[in-house]
Amino acid sequence: MPDDTNVELEVVDPGTLIEEAAENTEETPEVNEAEQAVEEAETPEDKVEAVKTLRKLKLKYNQEEYEEELPFEIPDTPEAKKYMEERLQLARMSRDKAAEKSALEKEIRSFVKELKENPEKILSDPDLGIDLKKFAAQIIEKEIENSKKSPEQLRSEKLEKELKDIKDEREKEKTEAQEREMERLQETAYAKYDSEVEQAIQSSGLPKTPYVVKKMAEYMLLGVQNGIDVSAADVLPLVQDEIQNDIKQLFEVAPDELVRQLVGKDKLNQIRKQNLKKAPPVPLKKSVEDTGNTKEKLKPGEKPKTYRDFFGV
């Protein structure tokens, strides 16, 4: 098996490369300058000469940097260098993989050869964990048993073993086919459930976050485990109630500052604006009179309103 892998490198026309780069990438001074030089050239030969070229590339492979000398010149543009760097790195990786495979095959051939020539030495290796005396005793016992059997009995046992091997192989193929079909059905079911969950969440107004999806999946799984055929729409009200109760309980016991952090400044401002729109208009005169007199207006035993009362959270 050859140790090296031949890699064919496609020579790219400089003019074509620059035209494609102008369409697919953001404009840079280098590309603009190259485009202008190519446009001003009158012949294909002049176009090639108008573009700056290079014969070496600095590459990085396996955390090591090295310089690769090219067999031909390429345009000195970011697109051309990136294209060539990727091809050279792939070629080097391919050569390394081919060398690794060749070395592994060489080791295996050497092992098999030595096993044939000196099986005792190979099987005595502690890493294999083989008890040679026990292994030899098993072989001798089997030979003694076979010597007591008639040729017809030996042929019958051989045929029985072959049939058993065929049956086992068929069972293995059947099991693998069933596993593949089960995987296909599971993927189909996952896609169906995912679509149902997404549609249910969109109709509910809840955000499609991992937390919400997990809650819905837990309820649907609970139904399946108990033999109940439920859909995402069926469990949606339960999920909404649980999420609302969780948030409500959290806000009731959490410090005010933590609640502000959880809700966020933007959301609090949004709630405040909505509450102001819902509140009835206050006459200007009364609004001026009430300014700064909140404490005097409070009834005995009445506490000032907190941000929870004001924002309705």
Protein Blocks (a to p, Z undefined) as FASTA:
>chain_A
ZZbdcdddddddfklmmmmmmmmmccdfklmmmmmmmmmpmbfklmmmmpccdfbdcdde
ehiacddddfbdcdddfklmmmmmmmmmmmmmmmmmmmmmmmmmmmmmmmmmmmmmmmml
mmmpmklopafklmmmmmmmmmmmmmmpcfklmmmmmmmmmmmmmmmmmmmmmmmmmmmm
mmmmmmmmmmmmmmmmmmmmmmnopacdfklmmmmmmmmmmmmmnopacdfklmmmmmmm
mmmmmmmmmmmmpcfklmmmmnopklmmmmmmmmmmmpccddfklmmmmgoplmmmpcgh
iacddfklmnoZZ
